[in-house]
Amino acid sequence: MATLEEFITEVTAEVEAQKPMMMNVNGKEEEMSDDDYDWYINVNAQARFDQQENGYKYARENSYLPLQDQLDQIWHAVDAGLFGEDAKTSDWYEYIQKVKDDNPKPE
């Protein structure tokens, strides 16, 4: 996995290859200033680092069922007497396990 500094180096190289980069200032196209380039590099490097470190969490959050549906699944599992190892056969457990399997935490 890359460090934040490595992402900064990567984005900096991409920016250097794209220069000049333009932005709209008061309706006029102008080249980005050194401060603008620095801001762009840091924001994009941080976003890449965050995605690397937390992307699996975001993917899981977007894949989980709404909380009320999860609670209903748990209720049905308890109502069916699924406890201990049997609980691992419940719809809720199998669904949550699939989300975790599909979006593994990076090593």
VOGU-3710 file (C-alpha; in Angstrom, 3 decimals, decimal comma):
1> matleefite> 0,000/0,000/0,000  1,201/3,471/-0,843  1,990/6,212/1,645  0,486/9,675/1,419  3,879/10,957/0,273  3,905/8,421/-2,557  0,463/9,591/-3,665  1,685/13,202/-3,555  4,603/12,227/-5,807  2,243/10,384/-8,167
11> vtaeveaqkp> -0,229/13,282/-8,450  2,604/15,789/-8,815  3,975/13,847/-11,794  0,502/13,741/-13,362  0,067/17,492/-12,868  3,487/18,243/-14,339  2,551/16,198/-17,423  -0,728/18,139/-17,798  0,623/21,661/-17,296  -0,560/24,228/-17,971
21> mmmnvngkee> -3,799/23,511/-16,110  -6,431/26,166/-16,415  -9,195/27,366/-14,119  -12,038/29,830/-14,466  -11,546/33,019/-12,440  -14,346/35,571/-12,723  -15,342/34,212/-16,121  -11,791/34,258/-17,444  -9,580/31,219/-18,110  -6,279/31,519/-16,255
31> emsdddydwy> -3,472/29,126/-15,511  -3,510/27,815/-11,989  -1,137/29,551/-9,586  1,562/27,663/-7,655  -0,746/27,704/-4,614  -3,584/26,298/-6,754  -1,328/23,521/-8,030  -0,246/22,701/-4,456  -3,869/22,618/-3,293  -4,893/20,402/-6,229
41> invnaqarfd> -2,027/17,981/-5,614  -2,673/17,706/-1,881  -6,449/17,292/-2,191  -6,144/14,613/-4,870  -3,342/12,752/-3,084  -5,349/12,775/0,163  -8,425/11,484/-1,679  -6,426/8,585/-3,145  -4,911/7,780/0,227  -8,344/7,897/1,883
51> qqengykyar> -9,800/5,592/-0,784  -6,923/3,154/-0,272  -7,324/3,165/3,511  -11,115/3,370/3,768  -12,551/2,374/0,399  -13,647/-1,013/1,702  -15,641/0,738/4,462  -17,414/2,982/1,971  -18,213/0,006/-0,258  -19,629/-1,908/2,709
61> ensylplqdq> -21,721/1,052/3,853  -23,230/1,314/0,373  -23,933/-2,426/0,267  -25,581/-2,968/3,650  -29,342/-3,175/3,877  -31,125/-0,401/5,790  -30,942/-0,906/9,561  -34,666/-1,675/9,905  -34,311/-4,510/7,372  -31,291/-5,898/9,223
71> ldqiwhavda> -33,187/-5,826/12,505  -36,068/-7,691/10,869  -33,661/-10,358/9,613  -32,170/-10,708/13,103  -35,645/-10,981/14,656  -36,563/-13,775/12,224  -33,323/-15,615/13,029  -33,953/-15,384/16,782  -37,621/-16,341/16,291  -36,475/-19,417/14,362
81> glfgedakts> -34,187/-20,370/17,250  -30,944/-19,809/15,388  -28,261/-19,424/18,055  -24,581/-20,342/18,265  -23,249/-21,875/15,057  -26,825/-22,137/13,712  -26,988/-18,323/13,699  -24,466/-18,416/10,856  -27,189/-19,902/8,636  -29,526/-16,916/9,115
91> dwyeyiqkvk> -30,324/-14,575/6,237  -28,844/-11,642/8,170  -25,525/-13,348/8,898  -25,156/-14,657/5,349  -25,955/-11,229/3,884  -23,499/-9,391/6,146  -20,824/-12,031/5,468  -21,311/-11,594/1,694  -20,889/-7,812/1,995  -17,696/-8,330/3,995
101> ddnpkpe> -16,415/-10,962/1,552  -17,179/-8,719/-1,443  -15,425/-5,745/0,214  -12,465/-7,162/2,154  -10,431/-5,042/4,531  -6,999/-4,483/2,977  -4,070/-6,181/4,662
//
